[in-house]
Amino acid sequence: MEHVKKIIVSIQFSKSEIELGELVSEGRNIYFKYYTDFITKGIEISPIKLKVNTAINKADALPFDGLFGVFADSLPDGWGKLLLDRALTAKGIDISDLTMLDRLAFVGSKGMGALIYKPEIDDGSHKQFEFELDKIAKATQKIISGTATEILDELYILSGSSGGARPKIVVGYNPKTQHIMAAEKDLPIGYEHWLIKFPSSSDKADIANIEYAYYKMALDAGIEMSECKLFKGKSGQVYFGTKRFDRIGNHRLHMHSAAGIMHDNFRFSKLDYGHIMDCAFILERDVNAYEKILRLAAFNVFAHNRDDHSKNISFLMNDTGHWKVAPAYDLTFSSSAHGMHSTMISGESANPTKQHLIDLANYFKIKNASYIIDDIQEVIYNWKDYANQCDISADSKNRIQKVIGKK
């Protein structure tokens, strides 16, 4: 295929697209320049690493292969990248030859958040597919193992630009009729944008139930989350789903991960929750942002969610340029690849304690921090109640209890 040399980047909140600038590749370098008309709007899409300016901007090669983090956030990661690569390989395209701009062109208008990339390479996403959750779950296992499947293209389209390691799809869901359809840019009246996850080959059978129990615990711990539910296949198997927080109806919100906004390599991160707090305050301009991140840190410590890396924390911006911490997501019982918290708590990642959380809170002068931390710990002490409510197996319930009961 012929490589894409220039990408026009737009942002779309409601019906009209706003062109904000262009990406141009020259040799091994990628340059970005804001359009003058966008500069006059006074909106910052990436206020730490790519503030609005009149210069020709060039990002470092690391951590995002020459892209600024705000654009790297649009690229599929993990499962989404695997699907794209498999789909392109099946069509005879050499994926090793793809550039970052090529990949952004495949994202086009289907990415998370509000950014749109043109030219958009047509992948057939105008087609409609009828599907059943159990069938998709089986197909994801074949793709993970490398076996060809007749619905590879359908899965790629349904996956959108979703990141993360676990198989997932983006869909339109009608809560009144319970009908699920392939996601479209604009869904019919009555449908909402949702994301549904499927277990990987190494996951426990009740992985969806566990994440749903963590969702209920997080709400009771005072953490904002988007609506979540369990979707049931014809076999009776359940799958975890969450309503997308980067969509309000068919309107979009600009989404930027902590990794992208601070240019952090989330796989080898050196970030502390203190850095996340600093970032949240810069964006929200409100001291209440500190408490939001403290609650998330405390929950992750006590509930043993160690896969708390910087791509699992995000921020949202609306059409007036107002930023806020995004609802929490990917909260579940987990250990990172190295067995430690991906994000440090007051410099500690191996065995953070309540005292590390207190030290973090004291540094940022958070009021009632001890009460907040105790309240969250008390919620998690009731793990078995949540496990019973969510039909979690006795084995999983006791296995998790042995770990979080020691916190």
N, C-alpha and C positions, 0 to 999 in steps of 0.2 A: 504494500500500500504506500501511497505518497504521503510523506510526513506533513503534518500541520506546522506551518511556520508562524502564523499569527492567530491569536485568539482574542476576540472582543468579549470582555467581561461585563455582564449586566447584573443588576440586582432588581428583583421583582417582589414587591410586597403584596400588591393587589393585582389589578388588571394590567397596568402599564409597566413595561420594563424601562429601567433607567440605565443607560450605558455609563459605566464608571471609568473604564480605561481599557488598555490592551496589553496583552502579553506577547512578546516577540522573542523567538529563538534565533540566536546567531552563534554558529559553532556549538560549543558546549555550554554557552551561557544563555540565561533567560532574563529578559528585561521587562519591567512593568512601568507604565506611565499612566497617571490619572488624566482624564479628560478635563479641560478647563471648565466646562459646564457643570461637571460633577463637583469640582472643587468648590464652586460657589454655593453649593447646597449645605456645606458645613457639617456633613455627616462623616463620621470616622468608622470605616468597616474593620479596621485593625489598629487600634490606637496606641499600641506599644511598639510593634515592629514595622508597621507600614502606615504611619500617619499621613494624612492628605498633604501632598506637596507638589511642586511643579517640576521636580527632577525626574530623570530617568533612573529608576531604582533597580538594583541587582541584589538578590539575596545570596547568602553564603551557600556553598555546595551542600553543607550539612546544616540541619538534619533532614531536609526535605528535597534532596536532589536538585537544588537550585531554585526551588519554588519558595515563595513566601508562605508562611503557615496558613494564612487565610485561604489560599487557594489549595494547598495540600489537604486541608480539612474536607474539601469536596471529593477527594479521591476515595474510591472504595478501598477498604483495608481488610485483611483476614479473609473471611468468607466471600465478601463482595469481589475482592481482587481475584480469588481463586475461580469464581464463576466466570468473570470476564475473561481471564486468561484461557480457561478451558473452552469457552465459546469461540474465542478468536482463533485458537489453535485448531479447533474443529473446522474452521473455515479456511484453513491454510495460511493464516497470518502468523508470522514469526514474532512472538511476543517479546523476545529478547531485543528486538529492533525498535520497539515502541519508545517514543519520547514522552516526557511529562505532558507536553501539549497535546500529543495524540490521545493520551489517556483522559485529559480534560475534555477533549472533543467527544469522547464516548460518554462521558458524564452528561454533557449538554445541559438540558433543563431538568434532569431527573435526580440531581443530587439532593442531599439533605440541606436544609437551610434555604437561603433565598438567592444564591448566586447562580447565574446562567452563563454558559460558555458557547460561543459561536465562532466558527461553524460547528454544528452538531452533527456527528456521524450517525446516520440512520441505522438503528439496530432492529427495526421492525416492531417497536414498542406500541405502534398504533393498533396492532392486532389484539384481539380479545381472546382470553383463554378461560375455559371452564376447568376448574380443578377442585380437588378434594385434599384436605390437609394430610391424611394418612399417605396418600400417593406422593405428595411432595416430600414428606418425611422420609419415605423409602428412597426416593430419588436423591435426596441430599446425601444419604449414606453411600450410594453408588458413586456419586461424584467425589466424595471424600476419599474413597478407596481407589479412584481412578477408572472405574468402569464407565463405559459410554452409556448414556441414557437418552431416550427419545425426547425428553422434555428439557434438555439442557438450555435451549434458547429461552423457553418459557421461564425457567428458574432464574436465568440471568435478568430477564426483563422484570420479573416479580421482585427480585432482590433490590432493585433500584441501585443506589450507591451506598448501601448499608455497610457499616464497618463491623469490627468485632470478629472473634474467632468462631462463635457458634453460628450454624446455618440460620438464616433468617430471610423473610420476605417482607416487602411493603405492600399493603393491600388497601382497598376501600372496604369499609365495614359499615353495614346498616344495623344499628343496635335494635331497631324495632322489628325488622324482619329476620335478623341474624344472618343475612346474606353477605357473603364475601366475594369481592370481585377484584380483578387485577387493578392495581393502582393506575390512575390517570392523573395528568397535571391538574385537571379540574374534574372533580367527582360529581355525580348526579346528586340532586337534592336528597337529603336523608342519609348520605354516606359520609363517613369520617375517615381520615387518614390514620391507619394503624400499622404497627410492625409486629410480626409474629415470629417467634423463635422455635427452632427445632433442636432436639438433643444431638450432640456429637457422639461419635462411636464410644467415647470414654465416659460419657455422662451416665449417672444413675437414672433409672426409669422414672423416678419422681422428681427430676430436676426442675420441671416447670412448677410443681407444687411447692418446692422449696423456695424458688424465687418469688412466688406469689405470697408465701408466708412472710418473707422478708419485706415485701411491699407493704403488707399490713402492719408489720412491726415499725417500719420507717414512718408511716403516717402517724402512728401513736407516739413516735419519738419526736414529733414536730417537724419532720422533714417533708418538704414539698415534693410530690411526685405526680406525674401525669397518671391518668386513670389506667389501671391494669386489670386484666381478667384472664381466665383460663378458657381457651377454645377447645372444644372436644371434636375429635375425628369420629368417623363411623365405627371405628374399632373400640371406641371408648377411651383411647389414649388422649391425654390433654396436652396442650401446647400453650406456653406463656405468651401473652400479647400485651402490648402497651400502646396507648393512643399517642401519636406523634405530637410532641410539644413544639415542633417547628412549623406547625400548620394550625391556623385558626379558620376552620372551614376550608375554603380554597385559597385563603390568603396565607402568605409566607412570613416567617420571621428569619432574620439573619442569625445563623448559629456559628459559634467559634469555640473550639475546644481550648482548654487550658494549655494543652500541648501546642496547638497551632498559634495561639496568641502570644505565648512566651518563647516559641521556638525550642521546645523541649523534646528531646528524643525519648518518647515515653517508654521504650523498651529498655533503655539504660538511663533512667531518669535520676537526677540529683535534686529534684524538687522536694520541698517540705510543705506541709499544709500552711505554714506561715507565708510562703510565696503565693499560694492560692488565695490566702486572705488579702495580701497586698493587692493582687490583681483584681479581686472582687471589689475592693474598696475604690480602686482607681476607676473601675467601670461604673459601679452603682453610685459612687459619691455619697455613701451612707454607711454609718458605723454598724448598722444592722447586718451588713454583709458579713462582718466578722462572725456573728453568731450563726449564720447559715452554714458557714464552712466548719465552725466548731462542732455543730450538731452532726454534720456529715462525718467528720473525723472521728468523733466519739462513737458513732454508730458503727463505723467500719472497724474500729479497734475492738469493741465489745462483741460484735457479731461475726468477727473473723472474716471480713471481706478484705482480703489482702491484694486482690487484683484492682486496687484503687488507683490506677495510673492516670496520668494527666489527660488521656483521651476519653476517660470515663467521667470527666467533669467539664461542663460547658457553660457558655454564656449566650444570652439571646439579646438581639437588638431589634427594635420595631422601626416603623417608617419615619419616626421623628428623631431617631438617633439615640433613644433611651435604652440603656443596657440594664440587664439584671442577671443574677445567677439563674441558670436553667434548672428546671426540676431535676432531681437526682435520678439516676438510671443505672442499670447493671448492678444493683445491690443484691448480693446473694452470698452464700457461704462459699468461700474460695480461698485458695492459696496461690500465690504468684509462682512463676517458674522457679524462682530462687528461694521460695518459702518465706519471704519477708514482705512487709508492706511496700508496695510500689512507690508510695509517697510517704516520706518520713513525717514523724510527729515529734517536734522539738529535737530533731537530729537523730531520733531513734526509729529504726525500721524492723529490727529483729523481734523485739519483745516490748512494744510500747505499753505503758501502764496509765492508770488514771493520773498519776503525777505528771507524766509527760503532757497530758491534755491540759492539766491545770497550768503548767508552765507556759504552754502555748497561749492559753486564754489570758494569763496575767501579762504576757508581753504586749498583747493588744488591748489590755485594760477592758476586757469584756465583763460586764456586770453580771452578777448571779451565776458565774461560770460553774461553780461547784454544784449548785442546784441543778443547772441544765445537764451536767454530766451525770449526776446521780439519777436524774429522772430517766435519761436514756438507758442507763445501766439497768434500772428497775424494769423497764419495758422488756429488755432482752432477757432478763432473768425468767420471764414468763414464756420463754421459747416453746416449751412443751404444749402450752395452751394454743399457740398459733399453729403448731405442727398438727395438733388434733383437729383444728378447724379446717385445715387445708388438705386433709387426707394424706399426710406424709407417712411413709412406712415406718414401722417401729425401728428398723435398722438405721434408717437415716436420722430419725428423731434422736435416737440415743447416741449415734456417732457425732452429731453436731453438738449435742448437750455436753458430751465429754470435753469438747474443745472450748466452747464459749462459757461453760460453767466454771472454768478456771480463771476467767478474766478478772 
